[in-house]
Structures are given as structure tokens and as C-alpha cells.
Amino acid sequence: MNRKIFIFLEEILVVSIFQYILYNFLNFKIIPSFFLIYLLLLSFEGAPELSLFLSFFLGILNDFFSKGVLGISSIRYLLIVYFSSFFVVKSIKEKSIFIFIFSFLYFVFSNLEKKVEFIWSGKILLKYAILFSFYNFLITIIIATFAKEIKKRWEEKYF
């Protein structure tokens, strides 16, 4: 049991470092969400309770990195992870497709104003939502491979 906790802590630490670097050192208009990808992968691998629990904390951490209103990302993560928890996906190909879809929904949710109107026009929103989803789609493969290597290393009893 302790070994699994250390695996999750190590994964969260590395994903947080990647997210922090993207938010603070690279100036892109659209950046992928490592937190969202990690939470969705966790949910698809059969740990929806853990991913829902982590959604709150990683959302707060995401708001801290992005200097946003605390709690907004948590709500978005919780909604997306809750809906994704109804799917049990095994292959990387299926995970990537579902992450593309849920990333698209996350991006659209993140651009709603208080009056439930879109900040951007439809074409621009669609363009950036697809770009964001595509970034997450590509990074899914990297994170899935990384998580697999960490789990393999921990199983080899390096602890």
C-alpha cells in the first residue's frame, strides 16, 4: 500500500513540474494541461475515486500556477473526471481519443463567462479548442509511457 502512495506522489510531482514549467517559462497562447491528462488517465485505468480526489488538489495547484481564481480549475477537473469515470478504456489509442474529446470539453468549459456566454467567437473558440485537444492528445502518449516506466521501476523494488 505504501508503495502505491509513493508511485502516485512521484507521478504527481513530475506532472506538476511539467505543468509549472509550461505556465511560467514558455509563452504559448495555448498550453497543454498535464494535470487534466494525468487525471483522465488515472480515471481510465480504473481509479476514478482517486482521480476525483486528486482533481480538487491539482485544480487548486493549477489555479496557483496560472494565477487564476482558486477553485475554478478544481470544479472543471471534477466535472470532466466525473463524466470520464463512466468509461473504462484500456488501449492507449482509445485513451488518446477520449482525452481529445474531454480536453475539448474542458477548454470550452474554461471559456465560459458568468453570463454563460463564450468569451471568443465560435470559429476562434473551435480553433483553439481543437489545438488544445490536439496538444493533450500528443502528450497523452508521453505521460502514459512515463507512468508505465515509473510503475515498472517501482515493481523492480528500487525502494
C-alpha positions in Angstrom: 0.0 0.0 0.0 2.8 2.4 0.9 4.5 1.7 -2.4 1.4 2.8 -4.4 1.3 6.0 -2.4 4.9 6.8 -3.4 4.2 5.9 -7.0 1.3 8.4 -7.1 3.3 11.1 -5.3 6.2 10.7 -7.7 3.9 10.9 -10.7 2.1 13.9 -9.3 5.5 15.6 -8.6 6.7 15.1 -12.1 3.5 16.1 -13.8 3.4 19.2 -11.5 6.9 20.2 -12.6 6.0 19.9 -16.3 2.9 22.0 -15.7 4.8 24.6 -13.8 7.5 24.9 -16.5 4.8 25.3 -19.2 2.9 28.0 -17.2 5.9 30.1 -16.1 8.7 29.7 -18.7 7.1 29.1 -22.0 4.9 31.8 -23.6 2.4 30.0 -25.7 -1.1 31.1 -26.3 -2.4 27.6 -25.7 -0.6 25.2 -23.4 -1.5 21.6 -22.8 -2.8 20.6 -19.4 -0.7 17.8 -17.9 -2.9 17.7 -14.8 -6.0 17.1 -16.9 -4.3 14.3 -18.9 -3.0 12.7 -15.8 -6.4 12.8 -14.1 -8.1 11.3 -17.1 -5.5 8.5 -17.5 -6.0 7.7 -13.8 -9.7 7.6 -14.2 -9.5 5.4 -17.4 -7.2 2.9 -15.6 -9.9 2.1 -13.1 -9.1 4.6 -10.3 -12.0 7.1 -10.6 -12.2 7.7 -6.8 -8.6 8.6 -6.6 -8.7 10.8 -9.7 -11.8 12.6 -8.3 -10.0 13.2 -5.0 -6.8 14.4 -6.8 -9.0 16.7 -9.1 -9.6 19.0 -6.2 -5.9 19.4 -5.2 -4.5 19.5 -8.7 -7.1 22.1 -9.6 -6.0 24.3 -6.7 -2.4 23.8 -7.8 -3.3 24.6 -11.4 -5.0 27.8 -10.3 -2.0 28.7 -8.2 0.3 28.2 -11.3 -1.9 30.1 -13.6 -2.7 32.8 -11.1 -6.4 32.3 -11.6 -9.3 32.3 -9.1 -8.7 29.4 -6.7 -11.2 26.6 -7.1 -12.3 27.2 -10.7 -10.0 24.6 -12.2 -11.0 22.2 -9.4 -14.6 22.4 -10.4 -13.7 21.9 -14.1 -11.5 19.0 -13.3 -14.1 17.4 -11.1 -16.8 17.7 -13.8 -14.6 16.3 -16.6 -13.2 13.4 -14.4 -16.7 12.6 -13.1 -18.0 12.2 -16.7 -14.9 10.3 -17.8 -15.3 7.9 -14.9 -18.1 6.2 -16.7 -15.7 4.9 -19.3 -13.2 2.1 -18.8 -10.6 2.4 -21.5 -7.7 0.0 -21.9 -5.7 0.8 -25.0 -3.6 3.9 -25.5 -5.4 4.7 -28.8 -8.8 4.8 -27.1 -7.4 6.8 -24.1 -5.9 9.3 -26.6 -9.3 9.7 -28.4 -11.2 10.1 -25.2 -8.7 12.6 -23.8 -9.0 14.6 -27.1 -12.8 14.7 -26.5 -12.6 15.6 -22.8 -9.9 18.1 -23.4 -12.2 19.8 -26.0 -15.0 19.9 -23.4 -12.6 21.2 -20.7 -11.4 24.0 -23.0 -15.0 25.0 -23.8 -15.9 25.0 -20.1 -12.8 27.1 -19.3 -14.0 29.8 -21.6 -17.5 30.4 -20.2 -18.2 33.7 -18.6 -20.5 34.4 -15.7 -23.4 35.0 -18.1 -22.8 31.6 -19.8 -21.6 33.3 -23.0 -18.5 32.5 -24.9 -15.6 34.9 -24.5 -14.4 34.2 -28.0 -16.4 33.9 -31.3 -17.3 30.4 -32.4 -14.6 29.9 -35.0 -11.8 31.1 -32.8 -13.0 29.1 -29.9 -13.3 26.0 -32.1 -9.8 26.5 -33.5 -8.1 26.9 -30.1 -10.2 24.1 -28.5 -9.0 21.7 -31.3 -5.4 22.9 -30.9 -5.6 22.4 -27.1 -7.1 19.0 -27.5 -4.5 18.0 -30.1 -1.7 19.0 -27.7 -3.2 17.0 -25.0 -3.7 14.1 -27.4 0.0 14.1 -28.2 1.2 14.5 -24.7 -1.1 11.6 -23.6 1.2 9.2 -25.2 4.2 10.7 -23.4 2.6 10.7 -20.0 1.2 7.2 -20.4 4.6 5.9 -21.3 6.2 7.8 -18.4 3.6 6.4 -15.9 4.2 2.9 -17.2 8.0 3.3 -16.7 7.6 4.6 -13.2 5.4 1.7 -12.2 7.8 -0.8 -13.8 10.7 0.8 -11.9 8.8 0.6 -8.6 7.9 -3.0 -9.2 11.6 -3.8 -9.5 12.0 -2.9 -5.8 14.2 0.1 -6.0 12.6 1.4 -2.9 
